[in-house]
Amino acid sequence: APVPAGQKPHLIAALEAQHTTGALVLLEAGADSTASNRRGDSALKIAAETGSLEVVEKLIELEAHRVAEAGDRALRAVLLKLDKLARRSGEATGGGEAPGGIADPDTGPPVPRHREVVRVLVLAGASLDWKTESGQEARSLAERLGLAELLQRSGLDR
């Protein structure tokens, strides 16, 4: 059913509140997996940014997004979030990740789930062929964040 004007889709509300189980139940019940918030952030982007791996996998399974567009935006969002967290934590030291991962003050414990979200998005076809606003290549950013081994194991390295 269409969402009344001025209200956000239930799926988006669940994702923004980081209710993974609720989001999965809504998707199973037929919620619009292509929903977005008022800023235009897709369900996939919100799920990726918050590290909701199970929801990212479900959205990919449903083919609810166009990886060429939504997946790329989601991948960009999660890599930039990891970069911000790493800078805040002082753990982006040019080689790997500190034991336990980078602490995420917004979503709680270390963020290895975000690393897995990166892998899942890239395997689904999201592109690493872009640059940050400062001109850093996405692959270089991923490597600096300690994701080089993950990309290599997935067959996604250069």
C-alpha positions in Angstrom: 0.0 0.0 0.0 1.3 3.5 -0.7 2.7 5.4 2.2 0.6 8.5 3.2 2.1 11.9 2.5 4.4 13.0 5.3 5.1 9.5 6.6 8.2 7.4 6.0 7.9 3.8 4.8 7.9 1.3 7.7 11.0 -0.4 6.2 12.9 2.9 6.2 11.8 3.6 9.8 13.0 0.2 10.9 16.3 0.6 9.2 16.9 4.1 10.5 16.2 2.8 14.0 18.6 -0.1 13.4 15.8 -2.7 13.9 17.3 -5.5 11.7 14.8 -8.1 12.7 11.9 -5.7 12.1 13.3 -4.8 8.7 13.7 -8.5 7.7 10.1 -9.2 8.8 8.8 -6.3 6.8 10.7 -7.5 3.7 9.4 -11.0 4.1 5.9 -9.6 4.4 6.3 -7.8 1.1 7.4 -4.3 2.1 8.6 -2.1 -0.8 12.3 -3.0 -0.9 13.0 0.0 -3.2 11.8 2.5 -0.6 13.9 5.5 0.3 13.8 8.3 2.9 13.2 12.0 2.2 16.9 12.5 1.4 16.7 9.9 -1.3 18.7 7.3 0.7 17.7 3.8 -0.5 16.9 1.0 1.9 20.1 -0.6 0.7 22.2 2.5 1.5 20.8 2.8 5.0 21.3 -0.9 5.7 24.9 -0.8 4.4 25.7 2.3 6.4 24.4 0.9 9.6 26.1 -2.5 9.0 22.8 -4.4 8.7 24.4 -7.3 6.8 21.4 -9.6 6.9 19.2 -6.8 5.4 21.8 -6.0 2.7 21.9 -9.7 1.7 18.1 -9.8 1.7 17.8 -6.7 -0.5 20.4 -8.2 -2.9 18.5 -11.5 -2.9 15.2 -9.7 -3.8 17.1 -7.8 -6.5 15.4 -4.8 -5.1 18.1 -2.4 -6.2 20.1 -1.8 -9.3 23.7 -2.5 -8.1 25.0 -0.2 -10.8 23.3 2.7 -9.0 22.0 1.9 -5.5 24.8 -0.6 -4.7 27.5 1.9 -5.7 25.9 4.5 -3.5 25.7 2.0 -0.6 29.3 1.0 -1.1 30.4 4.6 -1.1 28.4 5.3 2.0 29.9 2.3 4.0 33.5 3.0 2.9 33.2 6.7 3.8 31.7 5.8 7.2 34.5 3.3 7.9 37.0 6.0 6.9 35.3 8.6 9.2 35.3 6.0 12.1 38.9 5.1 11.4 40.0 8.8 11.5 38.0 9.4 14.6 39.5 6.3 16.3 43.0 7.1 14.9 43.2 3.5 13.6 43.7 4.0 9.9 47.4 3.6 10.0 48.1 2.4 6.5 48.1 -1.3 7.1 45.3 -3.1 8.7 42.7 -2.9 11.3 43.4 -2.7 15.0 42.4 -5.7 17.0 38.6 -5.8 17.5 37.9 -3.5 14.6 37.0 0.2 14.5 34.6 1.2 17.2 31.3 2.7 15.9 29.9 5.2 18.4 26.5 5.3 16.6 25.9 1.5 16.3 27.9 0.0 19.1 30.6 -2.6 19.0 33.4 -2.9 16.5 32.4 -2.8 12.9 33.5 -6.1 11.2 29.9 -6.3 9.9 30.6 -3.2 7.8 33.6 -5.0 6.3 31.4 -7.9 5.3 28.8 -5.5 3.9 31.6 -4.1 1.7 32.5 -7.6 0.5 28.8 -8.5 -0.2 28.2 -5.3 -2.1 31.3 -5.7 -4.3 30.5 -9.3 -5.0 27.0 -8.2 -6.0 28.5 -5.9 -8.6 28.9 -2.5 -6.8 31.9 -0.7 -8.3 35.1 0.4 -6.6 35.9 2.6 -9.6 35.3 6.0 -8.1 37.1 8.7 -6.1 36.4 10.5 -2.9 35.9 14.3 -2.9 39.5 14.6 -2.0 40.5 12.5 -5.0 41.4 9.3 -3.3 40.6 6.2 -5.3 38.0 3.9 -3.7 40.4 0.9 -3.9 43.1 2.8 -2.1 40.7 3.8 0.5 39.5 0.2 1.0 43.2 -0.9 1.2 44.0 1.8 3.8 41.0 0.6 5.8 42.5 -2.9 6.0 40.2 -4.3 3.4 42.9 -5.4 0.9 43.0 -9.0 2.2 39.2 -9.2 2.1 39.1 -8.0 -1.5 41.9 -10.4 -2.4 40.1 -13.4 -0.8 37.0 -12.4 -2.8 39.0 -12.2 -6.0 38.3 -8.5 -6.2 41.8 -7.1 -6.0 43.4 -5.4 -8.9 
